[in-house]
């Protein structure tokens, strides 16, 4: 009986997600990044992100730490076209959609946001950092690359 309930729950929970991904037409490439760690280390995991032009991305940002963290990259925003940023509630349901260019996002402890974008122009060693006082100095920095020639 317990297994049966789990199967039904899985179907109910995951079917809408599958549909949501198909809606855009092309294939969406999902990339995940953690801002900080559960034991509060000042890190982005991974600390290097590489995106290819001509592909469509969903960057999932999550803050598993007890502290607030930022995803800041002024350069990154000038190399991509942001379709939208979705803010999720604790159950993974979208509670807000933000449209337009984004330079930085602050995530409260436990928060998740999904950033949908198209890489537009090549970029090498674009600086990623957390603007919260002292975090970048403690290691909360990263690098973003945008590669690939459009055919
Ligand atoms: Cu931080």
Boltz pocket constraint, residues with backbone or C-beta under 6 A from the ligand:
constraints:
  - pocket:
      binder: B
      contacts: [[A, 68], [A, 69], [A, 70], [A, 130], [A, 131], [A, 132], [A, 135], [A, 140]]
      max_distance: 6.0
